[in-house]
Amino acid sequence: MSLRGKVIVITGAARGLGQEYAKSFAADGAKVIAADISDCAATLDLVKAAGGEGIAVKLDVTDTASVDAMAAAAVEAFGTIDGLVNNAALYGTLKPGRFDTLSEDEWDAVMTVNVKGIWKCCKAVVPVMRKNGGSIVNVASLAGVFGAPLFLHYTTSKAAVVGMSRGLARELGRDNIRVNAIAPSGVSTEATREFFGEKYEKAAEQMRRGQTIQRTLEPADLVGTVSYLLSDASSFVTGQTIMVDGGAVMH
């Protein structure tokens, strides 16, 4: 299940899950494009410390020119794109609330980043992947499968990611491009702590109680599943949503 030699773009790579993917994939021999609207210098340092190669790219997933420039930078640096991890999302800065109290501006912002941003990134990399095939992994969430309340815009956006992944998998299979999603529960990241604020410990305990494996999900727990989906070991797997949630949802 090696990623050696594969060129992998990771969005939302400045911190949290994206940073963990970048560091781990680099250690496995992948060439990493760490892309984020925030500075990825720290992530690139971790990539190099892991003995890997990589570049950092400024990326606004809501801007077509920025997304196209990211794909072009990847090709210029490494000649191709083998994998894309659509990890960028609006999450930590959102405030929980009943569905009828959510602002229309925030609803639109969540959909623009979490759904339209993935669509734009796929549009940018697929023409490159059509030459040799590739793998796209979209980061959904337990929220979109379980139907989590009190942040309906986020829940709805992540359910859309699942549907988009399935539709793209059917469209791109003939191009030897696989599209899958992962749906983690609440991961112990800065963004999750920001989202729950002072209620984080209580929320984390509630999540643990709802899992068969009753411990907190850490960023490193997701690496194996995403690595598998990017690697040739999953060459006949597409259109799937893999729950990485300690057994909170089984289907």
Order of alpha helices (4+ residues) and beta strands (2+ residues): beta-alpha-beta-alpha-beta-alpha-beta-alpha-alpha-beta-alpha-alpha-beta-alpha-alpha-alpha-beta
